[in-house]
Amino acid sequence: MASSSWRPGKRVAIVGGGPGSISTGLAFIQRGYNVRIFERQPECKAIGGAVLLSTPVLSILRSYGLSLDNVGSYTTTYFKNKAGAERVKLPFNPVVEKRMGVKGWHYGVLRSSIFKKMLDLVPEGVIFAGYEFTSYTETEDDIQLHFKNGHQITADIVVGADGIRSKVSRQAFGDPHLFHTGIRLWLAWCDHIPNIPPNYGVVSHDWQYQASFFPMLHDGKPGFEWWVVEPSWEGKPVPEDPKAHLTEILKDWAQPMPRFLDVTNFDTQVYRWEIYNRPSMKKWSKGRVVCVGDAVHPVSPYAAYGMGMAIEDGYYLARALDGVDLRDPHSFKAGCEIYEKQRVDYVNHNMEFARFLGRMFHWVPRPLANIRDLIFDFTPLLSSYLRDGYLKKAEQETLSLKELQVVPA
């Protein structure tokens, strides 16, 4: 349903044009709401290289009508040390696989490729590009959005999906108190390299760096995403020659990590991020405003879950508000409370767990780092961390999405 109609009680204005915004829009449209998405750039465009999408995210995208054929391939993930010795093999859960109808757990895709598939599902007349949000004015009956180009619109609710420096979130909740998490991410992708086993991904560490790769698809063609995480801080100088910098880090790394350097275009296929977070929040809504994604919970790459969480947020929010007359502040508040109950603690756990892993792998000094690595090499401690801190909760969350299961319990 196109949003040329704008019916009181059904009017959802979404600020931001990223994956979380588009997911939110699709989920509300699916439930009969009128949606308008406002993006400050000339077009909605995904930035960054490749991304890992997990089973619940793929199931949600499938529910919007996105075909999972040729989206990517499942990946068996191994945690290893720098020399290539295996520490942990992440297991698949056969119950999750069967019920959700998705093999494995993680799928590597190029961010721009999957985002284009999402955008193709959005009806005409929903996205308004070149609209930079400045503020909102809330009344008892509705909410007005104001834009830099002078445009104004009246809606029933506003969804802030405008990223880590969200203007919506700032007006609703105040200063986000962003802080540097102590890590820098180099995220890259490249075309296919022969002689690497299929469905095979590695996350590897030495005493202060992480180097990893996953198979992925780019416009239906096989390739790889790879990345390096290093210690960093606010104001740390950026190397003038990123390729030389990463080559120095990876020079003694087990194959195939060093091979990726020579088949990657460092001008177009490498992205650098300083990783920021904000303190965990217990409320993501206020009045007629509610937020999703990085606007309320920016996530360290150790969760491998930032884009996925934003997509999930949009689905959960629309599901919690299904059938609600959005003019009614009490009904809207009750729906937001359901959304927050389902998402806030789960997401905060993932955000804080990822931050903990970042500190543990990149900021433990020698000789303590050497002791840590011996423990990870020769005990099941890392396996327990990952199983109990990440996989267990994620699988429980996935199995709660009963309406998305292809094989009911």
KEKE-3310 file (N, C-alpha, C; in steps of 0.2 Angstrom, whole numbers, plus 5000, padded with zeros to 4 digits):
npx = (5004:5004:5009:5002:4990:4986:4981:4974:4978:4985:4997:5014:5029:5045:5062:5077:5086:5091:5095:5087:5077:5071:5066:5058:5048:5043:5038:5027:5020:5015:5006:4996:4997:5000:5015:5029:5045:5059:5074:5090:5100:5103:5098:5093:5105:5116:5130:5147:5155:5154:5142:5136:5122:5110:5100:5087:5086:5086:5075:5065:5067:5063:5049:5045:5044:5056:5066:5076:5084:5099:5104:5115:5127:5126:5138:5150:5158:5173:5183:5200:5218:5231:5241:5233:5227:5213:5201:5187:5173:5159:5143:5129:5112:5101:5087:5083:5087:5078:5065:5065:5068:5081:5097:5111:5118:5125:5125:5135:5134:5135:5133:5127:5121:5111:5104:5099:5090:5081:5076:5069:5058:5050:5036:5031:5032:5034:5047:5056:5068:5082:5077:5081:5080:5076:5069:5056:5039:5028:5011:4995:4988:4995:5010:5022:5034:5049:5059:5075:5073:5062:5050:5036:5028:5013:5011:5006:5015:5033:5047:5063:5076:5089:5102:5118:5121:5109:5096:5083:5083:5091:5084:5073:5079:5090:5108:5118:5129:5141:5154:5171:5175:5187:5192:5197:5190:5194:5186:5183:5180:5181:5183:5180:5192:5202:5203:5200:5191:5173:5159:5165:5171:5182:5187:5200:5213:5227:5238:5234:5226:5213:5209:5199:5188:5174:5164:5154:5141:5141:5130:5125:5137:5151:5162:5172:5171:5182:5191:5199:5203:5209:5217:5212:5209:5201:5206:5217:5230:5227:5233:5244:5245:5235:5235:5249:5249:5240:5246:5258:5252:5247:5257:5263:5253:5242:5238:5222:5223:5233:5232:5221:5224:5231:5221:5211:5204:5210:5205:5192:5186:5188:5184:5185:5182:5180:5175:5161:5150:5135:5130:5120:5102:5086:5074:5067:5057:5047:5034:5026:5036:5048:5062:5074:5087:5104:5101:5097:5105:5120:5131:5145:5157:5160:5148:5144:5132:5125:5118:5108:5102:5095:5086:5078:5073:5064:5054:5049:5044:5034:5026:5022:5014:5003:4988:4985:4977:4985:4983:4979:4987:4989:4987:4997:5008:5007:5010:5023:5029:5028:5036:5048:5050:5052:5064:5074:5082:5088:5095:5103:5111:5118:5125:5133:5140:5147:5155:5163:5170:5178:5186:5192:5200:5208:5214:5220:5235:5252:5261:5248:5240:5246:5244:5230:5228:5233:5224:5213:5217:5219:5209:5191:5185:5183:5174:5163:5160:5155:5145:5136:5135:5131:5126:5116:5106:5102:5097:5086:5079:5076:5068:5057:5050:5038:5028:5036:5041:5044:5042:5031:5032)
npy = (4994:5010:5026:5037:5040:5047:5043:5048:5041:5030:5035:5034:5041:5040:5043:5044:5033:5020:5002:4998:5008:5005:4992:4994:5002:4993:4983:4990:4994:4982:4979:4987:5001:5018:5024:5035:5039:5048:5053:5061:5061:5062:5050:5034:5024:5011:5011:5006:4989:4972:4962:4952:4942:4935:4920:4924:4937:4935:4927:4937:4946:4938:4936:4949:4947:4946:4936:4922:4915:4914:4924:4922:4911:4899:4899:4890:4894:4896:4899:4904:4904:4915:4907:4898:4888:4879:4885:4886:4879:4885:4879:4873:4874:4861:4861:4875:4877:4868:4873:4886:4885:4888:4885:4883:4897:4910:4921:4928:4944:4957:4973:4983:4976:4968:4978:4984:4975:4975:4988:4987:4982:4992:5002:5014:5031:5031:5034:5049:5057:5068:5076:5083:5080:5091:5094:5090:5093:5090:5087:5084:5077:5073:5073:5085:5085:5094:5100:5104:5109:5117:5110:5103:5090:5082:5069:5053:5046:5046:5037:5035:5032:5035:5033:5033:5046:5051:5063:5063:5054:5062:5073:5067:5060:5067:5071:5059:5054:5048:5036:5031:5015:5009:5002:5000:4997:4989:4986:4975:4969:4957:4949:4932:4920:4906:4889:4890:4882:4879:4887:4892:4900:4911:4917:4925:4928:4937:4942:4955:4959:4956:4946:4941:4932:4929:4919:4927:4934:4944:4953:4941:4934:4924:4929:4936:4943:4952:4957:4967:4970:4982:4989:5005:5023:5038:5050:5044:5043:5041:5028:5033:5025:5013:4999:4995:4996:4986:4975:4974:4970:4958:4950:4939:4930:4916:4907:4908:4922:4933:4933:4940:4953:4956:4955:4964:4980:4994:5007:5007:4996:4995:5000:5011:5011:5020:5014:5018:5018:5020:5023:5010:5010:5010:5013:5016:5024:5038:5049:5052:5046:5034:5024:5015:5003:5009:5022:5021:5010:5008:4996:4986:4979:4966:4960:4956:4961:4973:4979:4968:4969:4981:4979:4968:4976:4985:4976:4970:4981:4985:4974:4974:4985:4982:4984:4995:5010:5024:5037:5036:5039:5031:5018:5018:5019:5008:4998:5001:4998:4984:4981:4986:4978:4965:4968:4977:4972:4961:4966:4975:4966:4960:4971:4975:4963:4962:4973:4969:4958:4965:4973:4963:4956:4965:4974:4969:4969:4962:4952:4946:4945:4934:4924:4923:4919:4906:4900:4901:4893:4880:4877:4875:4887:4899:4894:4891:4905:4910:4902:4903:4917:4922:4913:4905:4914:4920:4910:4906:4918:4918:4907:4911:4918:4913:4915:4916:4904:4890:4877:4872:4871)
npz = (5000:4995:5002:4999:5004:5020:5034:5049:5064:5058:5054:5052:5054:5049:5053:5045:5034:5033:5035:5046:5047:5034:5037:5047:5041:5031:5039:5046:5035:5030:5040:5037:5040:5036:5029:5030:5025:5029:5023:5024:5015:4997:4992:4998:5004:5007:5018:5019:5020:5019:5028:5041:5042:5053:5057:5062:5057:5043:5042:5046:5035:5025:5028:5024:5010:5004:4994:4999:4991:4983:4991:5000:5008:5020:5034:5042:5057:5064:5078:5080:5084:5080:5074:5067:5074:5080:5091:5095:5087:5081:5085:5075:5078:5076:5079:5078:5064:5058:5061:5057:5044:5039:5034:5045:5053:5052:5038:5025:5017:5005:5011:5003:4993:4999:5005:4994:4989:4999:4998:4986:4989:4995:4993:4980:4983:4997:5002:5006:5000:5003:5014:5028:5044:5058:5070:5082:5086:5098:5102:5111:5103:5091:5081:5075:5062:5058:5045:5037:5025:5026:5025:5033:5042:5049:5060:5067:5075:5078:5072:5077:5067:5064:5066:5075:5079:5081:5079:5082:5094:5102:5105:5111:5122:5127:5128:5121:5126:5120:5118:5115:5111:5111:5101:5083:5068:5053:5038:5025:5008:4995:4979:4974:4980:4976:4982:4996:5008:5005:5013:5025:5038:5048:5063:5071:5082:5089:5102:5103:5091:5080:5066:5053:5042:5031:5019:5006:4996:4982:4973:4968:4966:4971:4985:4997:5014:5024:5039:5050:5067:5078:5093:5098:5101:5105:5094:5089:5078:5060:5049:5035:5024:5022:5017:5019:5033:5037:5031:5038:5051:5047:5043:5049:5050:5050:5034:5026:5028:5025:5011:5007:5006:4994:4984:4986:4983:4989:4988:4986:4992:5006:5022:5036:5053:5068:5083:5092:5106:5116:5133:5140:5138:5146:5142:5126:5121:5121:5125:5109:5102:5097:5096:5085:5082:5079:5085:5098:5102:5098:5091:5095:5083:5088:5091:5079:5073:5071:5060:5059:5071:5070:5060:5065:5076:5070:5065:5077:5083:5075:5076:5089:5089:5081:5074:5083:5086:5082:5086:5099:5114:5125:5121:5112:5120:5128:5118:5115:5127:5127:5116:5121:5132:5125:5118:5124:5135:5130:5118:5125:5132:5122:5116:5127:5130:5118:5119:5130:5125:5116:5124:5131:5121:5116:5125:5135:5144:5140:5152:5154:5143:5136:5145:5145:5132:5132:5140:5132:5121:5126:5135:5138:5140:5131:5122:5131:5135:5122:5119:5130:5132:5120:5109:5115:5120:5108:5100:5108:5107:5093:5092:5098:5088:5083:5073:5061:5059:5048:5051:5063:5081)
capx = (5000:5008:5007:4999:4985:4989:4975:4975:4978:4989:5002:5020:5034:5052:5067:5083:5084:5095:5091:5083:5072:5067:5063:5052:5043:5040:5034:5021:5015:5012:5001:4990:4999:5003:5022:5033:5052:5063:5081:5093:5104:5099:5095:5094:5111:5120:5137:5151:5157:5150:5139:5134:5115:5109:5094:5081:5086:5084:5068:5061:5067:5059:5042:5043:5044:5063:5068:5082:5087:5105:5106:5121:5128:5128:5145:5153:5162:5179:5188:5206:5223:5235:5244:5228:5225:5206:5199:5180:5169:5152:5138:5122:5106:5096:5080:5082:5087:5072:5059:5065:5070:5087:5103:5116:5116:5127:5126:5139:5131:5137:5128:5124:5117:5105:5100:5095:5084:5076:5073:5065:5051:5046:5031:5032:5028:5035:5053:5057:5075:5084:5074:5085:5076:5079:5066:5049:5034:5023:5005:4992:4984:4999:5017:5024:5041:5052:5065:5079:5071:5056:5045:5033:5023:5010:5010:5004:5021:5039:5051:5070:5080:5093:5109:5121:5120:5102:5093:5077:5085:5094:5078:5069:5082:5096:5114:5119:5136:5144:5161:5175:5175:5194:5194:5196:5188:5195:5181:5184:5178:5185:5180:5182:5199:5201:5207:5197:5185:5166:5155:5170:5173:5187:5188:5206:5216:5234:5237:5230:5223:5208:5209:5194:5185:5168:5162:5148:5139:5140:5126:5125:5144:5154:5167:5174:5172:5187:5191:5204:5201:5215:5216:5212:5207:5199:5211:5223:5232:5226:5239:5243:5245:5231:5237:5255:5248:5237:5251:5262:5249:5245:5263:5265:5246:5241:5234:5223:5222:5237:5230:5216:5227:5233:5215:5207:5205:5210:5202:5184:5183:5190:5181:5188:5177:5181:5169:5158:5144:5132:5128:5114:5096:5081:5068:5068:5051:5045:5028:5024:5043:5051:5068:5076:5094:5109:5099:5097:5110:5125:5134:5152:5157:5161:5142:5142:5124:5122:5112:5103:5098:5091:5081:5074:5069:5058:5049:5046:5040:5027:5022:5019:5009:4999:4981:4984:4975:4991:4981:4978:4994:4989:4988:5004:5013:5007:5013:5030:5031:5029:5042:5054:5051:5055:5070:5079:5087:5091:5099:5108:5116:5123:5129:5138:5144:5152:5160:5167:5175:5183:5191:5196:5204:5212:5216:5224:5242:5256:5260:5242:5237:5248:5240:5223:5228:5235:5218:5208:5220:5219:5203:5184:5182:5180:5168:5157:5158:5152:5139:5131:5134:5129:5122:5110:5101:5100:5093:5080:5075:5074:5062:5051:5047:5034:5025:5040:5043:5041:5039:5029:5034)
capy = (5000:5016:5030:5044:5042:5048:5043:5049:5034:5026:5039:5033:5045:5037:5047:5040:5029:5014:4996:4998:5012:5001:4986:4997:5004:4987:4980:4994:4994:4975:4979:4992:5008:5023:5026:5040:5038:5054:5052:5067:5061:5062:5043:5029:5021:5008:5012:5000:4983:4966:4961:4945:4942:4928:4917:4928:4942:4932:4925:4943:4948:4933:4938:4955:4946:4945:4929:4920:4912:4917:4929:4920:4904:4898:4899:4887:4898:4894:4904:4901:4909:4918:4902:4894:4882:4879:4886:4884:4878:4887:4874:4874:4871:4858:4863:4881:4876:4865:4877:4892:4883:4892:4881:4886:4903:4917:4922:4934:4947:4964:4977:4987:4971:4966:4984:4986:4970:4978:4994:4985:4980:4998:5004:5020:5036:5030:5037:5056:5059:5075:5079:5083:5081:5096:5094:5088:5097:5085:5089:5079:5073:5071:5076:5088:5085:5100:5098:5109:5112:5120:5106:5100:5085:5080:5061:5051:5044:5047:5032:5038:5027:5040:5031:5034:5053:5053:5070:5061:5052:5067:5078:5064:5057:5071:5069:5051:5052:5043:5035:5027:5008:5006:4998:5002:4991:4989:4981:4975:4964:4955:4944:4925:4917:4899:4885:4891:4878:4882:4888:4891:4907:4911:4923:4923:4933:4936:4945:4962:4960:4951:4945:4937:4932:4925:4920:4931:4935:4951:4953:4934:4931:4923:4933:4936:4949:4951:4963:4967:4975:4984:4994:5012:5028:5045:5054:5040:5044:5036:5027:5036:5019:5007:4993:4994:4995:4980:4970:4973:4967:4951:4947:4932:4927:4909:4908:4913:4930:4937:4933:4945:4960:4957:4955:4969:4987:4998:5013:5006:4990:4995:5005:5011:5014:5020:5011:5022:5016:5024:5019:5006:5013:5005:5016:5018:5028:5044:5052:5049:5045:5028:5023:5008:5003:5013:5028:5019:5005:5006:4989:4985:4973:4960:4956:4955:4960:4979:4979:4964:4971:4986:4975:4965:4981:4987:4970:4969:4987:4985:4968:4976:4990:4979:4985:5000:5017:5027:5043:5035:5039:5026:5012:5018:5018:5000:4994:5002:4994:4977:4981:4987:4972:4960:4970:4981:4968:4956:4970:4978:4961:4959:4977:4975:4957:4963:4978:4966:4955:4970:4974:4956:4954:4971:4979:4965:4969:4957:4945:4943:4943:4928:4919:4923:4915:4899:4898:4900:4888:4874:4875:4876:4894:4903:4890:4893:4912:4911:4898:4906:4924:4924:4909:4903:4919:4922:4905:4907:4924:4916:4902:4915:4921:4907:4916:4915:4897:4886:4870:4874:4867)
capz = (5000:4995:5007:4996:5009:5026:5038:5056:5068:5054:5051:5055:5051:5051:5051:5043:5028:5033:5035:5052:5044:5029:5040:5051:5036:5028:5044:5047:5029:5030:5045:5035:5042:5031:5031:5026:5027:5028:5023:5023:5009:4990:4991:5003:5002:5013:5018:5022:5016:5020:5034:5043:5044:5056:5055:5064:5053:5037:5043:5045:5028:5021:5029:5020:5003:5001:4993:5002:4985:4981:4996:5002:5010:5027:5036:5048:5060:5068:5082:5080:5086:5075:5070:5064:5078:5082:5098:5095:5081:5083:5082:5072:5082:5072:5080:5075:5057:5055:5062:5054:5037:5036:5036:5048:5057:5049:5031:5023:5011:5004:5013:4998:4989:5003:5006:4987:4989:5004:4995:4980:4992:4997:4988:4978:4987:5004:5004:5004:5000:5004:5020:5034:5050:5063:5077:5081:5091:5100:5105:5114:5097:5085:5082:5069:5061:5055:5041:5036:5019:5027:5025:5040:5042:5055:5060:5074:5079:5075:5074:5076:5064:5061:5067:5082:5081:5080:5081:5086:5100:5106:5107:5116:5128:5129:5126:5121:5130:5116:5120:5111:5114:5112:5095:5077:5063:5045:5036:5018:5004:4989:4975:4976:4980:4975:4987:5003:5009:5005:5019:5030:5041:5053:5068:5074:5087:5092:5108:5103:5085:5077:5059:5051:5035:5030:5012:5005:4989:4980:4967:4966:4964:4977:4987:5004:5018:5029:5043:5056:5073:5082:5098:5096:5106:5103:5092:5087:5071:5055:5045:5028:5020:5026:5015:5022:5040:5038:5029:5044:5056:5045:5040:5052:5051:5046:5028:5020:5029:5021:5004:5005:5005:4987:4979:4988:4981:4995:4987:4985:4995:5012:5026:5042:5058:5075:5086:5097:5109:5122:5139:5139:5140:5148:5138:5119:5119:5125:5121:5103:5099:5098:5092:5083:5079:5082:5088:5105:5105:5094:5093:5093:5078:5091:5091:5072:5073:5071:5055:5060:5077:5068:5056:5070:5080:5066:5065:5084:5085:5071:5078:5096:5088:5076:5076:5087:5084:5085:5089:5107:5117:5130:5117:5109:5125:5129:5113:5116:5132:5124:5111:5125:5136:5121:5115:5128:5139:5125:5114:5129:5134:5116:5116:5133:5129:5113:5122:5135:5121:5113:5129:5133:5116:5113:5130:5141:5143:5142:5150:5155:5137:5135:5149:5142:5125:5134:5143:5126:5117:5129:5139:5134:5142:5126:5120:5136:5134:5116:5119:5135:5131:5113:5105:5119:5120:5101:5098:5112:5104:5087:5093:5100:5083:5081:5067:5056:5058:5043:5054:5069:5086)
cpx = (5004:5005:5005:4993:4989:4983:4977:4974:4983:4995:5009:5026:5041:5057:5074:5081:5089:5091:5086:5076:5067:5063:5057:5046:5039:5036:5027:5017:5012:5006:4995:4991:5001:5010:5025:5040:5056:5070:5085:5097:5100:5095:5097:5100:5114:5127:5141:5151:5152:5147:5137:5127:5114:5102:5088:5080:5083:5077:5063:5061:5063:5051:5040:5042:5051:5065:5075:5086:5093:5106:5113:5122:5129:5135:5146:5158:5167:5182:5195:5211:5227:5238:5239:5225:5218:5205:5192:5177:5162:5147:5132:5117:5101:5089:5078:5082:5081:5066:5059:5066:5076:5093:5108:5114:5118:5127:5130:5136:5135:5132:5124:5119:5111:5101:5096:5089:5079:5072:5068:5058:5047:5042:5033:5029:5030:5042:5054:5064:5076:5080:5078:5081:5079:5076:5059:5045:5029:5017:5001:4989:4989:5006:5019:5032:5043:5058:5068:5077:5065:5050:5043:5028:5020:5009:5007:5010:5027:5043:5058:5074:5086:5101:5112:5121:5113:5099:5087:5078:5087:5089:5074:5072:5088:5102:5116:5125:5139:5151:5164:5176:5182:5196:5192:5195:5190:5191:5182:5181:5182:5181:5183:5189:5198:5205:5205:5191:5178:5163:5160:5172:5178:5187:5194:5209:5224:5233:5234:5226:5218:5209:5204:5191:5179:5167:5156:5147:5139:5137:5126:5131:5147:5160:5169:5173:5177:5188:5197:5202:5207:5213:5216:5209:5205:5206:5217:5224:5230:5232:5238:5243:5242:5234:5244:5254:5245:5242:5256:5259:5248:5251:5264:5258:5246:5237:5227:5223:5227:5235:5225:5219:5228:5227:5210:5209:5205:5207:5194:5182:5185:5187:5184:5183:5181:5175:5167:5152:5141:5130:5121:5108:5091:5074:5070:5062:5050:5039:5026:5031:5045:5057:5070:5084:5099:5107:5098:5102:5115:5129:5141:5152:5158:5154:5140:5135:5121:5116:5107:5099:5093:5085:5076:5070:5063:5053:5046:5042:5034:5023:5018:5014:5003:4991:4979:4982:4981:4989:4981:4985:4994:4990:4995:5009:5013:5011:5021:5033:5032:5035:5048:5055:5054:5062:5076:5084:5091:5097:5105:5113:5121:5127:5135:5143:5149:5157:5165:5172:5180:5188:5196:5201:5209:5216:5219:5231:5246:5259:5253:5238:5239:5245:5233:5223:5229:5228:5213:5211:5219:5213:5196:5181:5179:5174:5162:5155:5154:5145:5134:5130:5131:5124:5115:5104:5098:5096:5086:5075:5072:5068:5056:5047:5043:5030:5029:5043:5040:5039:5038:5032:5029)
cpy = (5006:5021:5037:5046:5043:5049:5044:5042:5029:5029:5038:5036:5042:5041:5043:5035:5023:5008:4995:5002:5008:4995:4988:4999:4998:4983:4983:4994:4987:4975:4984:4999:5012:5025:5031:5040:5044:5053:5059:5067:5061:5055:5039:5024:5017:5009:5006:4994:4978:4966:4954:4946:4935:4926:4921:4934:4940:4930:4931:4946:4944:4935:4944:4953:4945:4938:4928:4916:4916:4924:4928:4913:4904:4897:4895:4891:4895:4900:4900:4906:4911:4913:4897:4888:4884:4880:4884:4884:4880:4882:4876:4871:4868:4860:4870:4881:4873:4870:4883:4891:4887:4887:4886:4892:4910:4916:4929:4937:4954:4968:4981:4982:4969:4972:4985:4981:4972:4984:4993:4983:4986:5000:5011:5025:5036:5034:5044:5057:5066:5079:5078:5085:5086:5095:5091:5092:5092:5089:5083:5074:5070:5074:5079:5087:5091:5098:5105:5113:5116:5116:5104:5095:5083:5072:5060:5049:5045:5041:5035:5032:5030:5039:5034:5041:5055:5059:5068:5059:5057:5071:5074:5062:5062:5068:5062:5049:5047:5042:5030:5020:5005:5002:5001:4996:4993:4984:4981:4969:4963:4950:4937:4923:4909:4895:4887:4887:4882:4882:4888:4899:4906:4918:4921:4929:4931:4940:4952:4963:4955:4952:4940:4937:4927:4925:4924:4931:4942:4951:4946:4931:4930:4927:4932:4943:4947:4957:4962:4972:4976:4989:5001:5016:5034:5049:5050:5041:5039:5035:5030:5030:5013:5000:4991:4992:4988:4974:4969:4969:4959:4947:4940:4928:4921:4911:4906:4920:4934:4938:4938:4952:4961:4957:4960:4976:4991:5005:5012:5000:4989:5001:5005:5014:5014:5018:5015:5018:5021:5020:5016:5010:5008:5007:5018:5022:5033:5048:5048:5047:5038:5027:5016:5009:5007:5019:5027:5014:5003:5000:4989:4979:4967:4956:4954:4955:4967:4980:4975:4966:4976:4984:4972:4970:4983:4982:4970:4975:4987:4980:4970:4981:4988:4980:4991:5007:5022:5034:5042:5034:5033:5019:5012:5016:5011:4996:4995:4998:4987:4976:4982:4981:4966:4962:4973:4977:4964:4960:4973:4972:4960:4965:4976:4969:4958:4968:4974:4962:4959:4972:4968:4955:4959:4975:4975:4966:4963:4958:4942:4941:4936:4922:4918:4918:4908:4896:4896:4894:4881:4872:4877:4883:4898:4900:4892:4900:4913:4908:4901:4913:4926:4919:4907:4908:4920:4916:4905:4913:4922:4911:4905:4918:4915:4909:4916:4908:4893:4879:4872:4869:4862)
cpz = (5000:5000:5005:5001:5015:5031:5045:5059:5064:5052:5055:5051:5053:5048:5051:5038:5027:5034:5041:5050:5039:5032:5044:5046:5033:5033:5046:5041:5028:5035:5043:5037:5036:5034:5027:5029:5025:5028:5021:5017:5003:4989:4997:5001:5008:5012:5021:5018:5017:5027:5035:5045:5047:5054:5056:5059:5046:5037:5042:5038:5024:5022:5026:5013:5000:5000:4996:4997:4983:4985:4998:5004:5017:5028:5042:5051:5065:5072:5082:5083:5079:5070:5066:5068:5081:5089:5099:5088:5084:5081:5079:5077:5077:5073:5077:5067:5054:5056:5058:5046:5034:5039:5039:5052:5054:5041:5029:5017:5011:5006:5008:4994:4993:5004:5000:4987:4994:5001:4989:4983:4994:4991:4986:4983:4995:5006:5001:5005:5000:5009:5026:5040:5055:5070:5076:5087:5092:5104:5108:5109:5092:5086:5075:5068:5057:5051:5039:5029:5020:5027:5032:5038:5048:5054:5067:5078:5075:5077:5072:5073:5061:5063:5074:5084:5080:5083:5085:5093:5105:5109:5112:5122:5130:5126:5126:5125:5126:5119:5116:5114:5114:5106:5088:5072:5056:5042:5028:5015:4998:4985:4977:4975:4980:4981:4995:5003:5008:5012:5026:5032:5047:5057:5072:5077:5088:5099:5109:5096:5084:5070:5057:5044:5035:5022:5012:4998:4988:4973:4964:4965:4971:4979:4994:5007:5023:5033:5048:5061:5077:5088:5096:5102:5102:5100:5089:5080:5066:5050:5038:5023:5023:5024:5018:5029:5041:5036:5035:5049:5054:5043:5042:5053:5047:5040:5030:5022:5025:5013:5002:5003:4997:4982:4981:4986:4987:4995:4988:4989:5003:5016:5033:5047:5065:5078:5092:5100:5114:5127:5138:5142:5142:5144:5131:5117:5124:5122:5115:5099:5101:5093:5090:5082:5083:5086:5095:5107:5099:5096:5091:5088:5081:5092:5084:5070:5073:5066:5056:5066:5075:5064:5060:5074:5076:5066:5072:5085:5081:5074:5085:5095:5083:5079:5080:5084:5087:5087:5097:5110:5122:5126:5114:5114:5127:5124:5113:5121:5131:5120:5116:5129:5132:5119:5119:5131:5135:5121:5119:5131:5128:5115:5121:5132:5124:5115:5126:5131:5118:5118:5131:5128:5114:5118:5136:5139:5144:5149:5151:5149:5135:5139:5147:5136:5127:5136:5137:5122:5120:5134:5135:5136:5137:5123:5124:5135:5128:5116:5124:5134:5125:5110:5108:5118:5113:5099:5102:5109:5097:5087:5095:5094:5079:5074:5060:5054:5052:5045:5061:5075:5088)
residu = (MET:ALA:SER:SER:SER:TRP:ARG:PRO:GLY:LYS:ARG:VAL:ALA:ILE:VAL:GLY:GLY:GLY:PRO:GLY:SER:ILE:SER:THR:GLY:LEU:ALA:PHE:ILE:GLN:ARG:GLY:TYR:ASN:VAL:ARG:ILE:PHE:GLU:ARG:GLN:PRO:GLU:CYS:LYS:ALA:ILE:GLY:GLY:ALA:VAL:LEU:LEU:SER:THR:PRO:VAL:LEU:SER:ILE:LEU:ARG:SER:TYR:GLY:LEU:SER:LEU:ASP:ASN:VAL:GLY:SER:TYR:THR:THR:THR:TYR:PHE:LYS:ASN:LYS:ALA:GLY:ALA:GLU:ARG:VAL:LYS:LEU:PRO:PHE:ASN:PRO:VAL:VAL:GLU:LYS:ARG:MET:GLY:VAL:LYS:GLY:TRP:HIS:TYR:GLY:VAL:LEU:ARG:SER:SER:ILE:PHE:LYS:LYS:MET:LEU:ASP:LEU:VAL:PRO:GLU:GLY:VAL:ILE:PHE:ALA:GLY:TYR:GLU:PHE:THR:SER:TYR:THR:GLU:THR:GLU:ASP:ASP:ILE:GLN:LEU:HIS:PHE:LYS:ASN:GLY:HIS:GLN:ILE:THR:ALA:ASP:ILE:VAL:VAL:GLY:ALA:ASP:GLY:ILE:ARG:SER:LYS:VAL:SER:ARG:GLN:ALA:PHE:GLY:ASP:PRO:HIS:LEU:PHE:HIS:THR:GLY:ILE:ARG:LEU:TRP:LEU:ALA:TRP:CYS:ASP:HIS:ILE:PRO:ASN:ILE:PRO:PRO:ASN:TYR:GLY:VAL:VAL:SER:HIS:ASP:TRP:GLN:TYR:GLN:ALA:SER:PHE:PHE:PRO:MET:LEU:HIS:ASP:GLY:LYS:PRO:GLY:PHE:GLU:TRP:TRP:VAL:VAL:GLU:PRO:SER:TRP:GLU:GLY:LYS:PRO:VAL:PRO:GLU:ASP:PRO:LYS:ALA:HIS:LEU:THR:GLU:ILE:LEU:LYS:ASP:TRP:ALA:GLN:PRO:MET:PRO:ARG:PHE:LEU:ASP:VAL:THR:ASN:PHE:ASP:THR:GLN:VAL:TYR:ARG:TRP:GLU:ILE:TYR:ASN:ARG:PRO:SER:MET:LYS:LYS:TRP:SER:LYS:GLY:ARG:VAL:VAL:CYS:VAL:GLY:ASP:ALA:VAL:HIS:PRO:VAL:SER:PRO:TYR:ALA:ALA:TYR:GLY:MET:GLY:MET:ALA:ILE:GLU:ASP:GLY:TYR:TYR:LEU:ALA:ARG:ALA:LEU:ASP:GLY:VAL:ASP:LEU:ARG:ASP:PRO:HIS:SER:PHE:LYS:ALA:GLY:CYS:GLU:ILE:TYR:GLU:LYS:GLN:ARG:VAL:ASP:TYR:VAL:ASN:HIS:ASN:MET:GLU:PHE:ALA:ARG:PHE:LEU:GLY:ARG:MET:PHE:HIS:TRP:VAL:PRO:ARG:PRO:LEU:ALA:ASN:ILE:ARG:ASP:LEU:ILE:PHE:ASP:PHE:THR:PRO:LEU:LEU:SER:SER:TYR:LEU:ARG:ASP:GLY:TYR:LEU:LYS:LYS:ALA:GLU:GLN:GLU:THR:LEU:SER:LEU:LYS:GLU:LEU:GLN:VAL:VAL:PRO:ALA)
# end
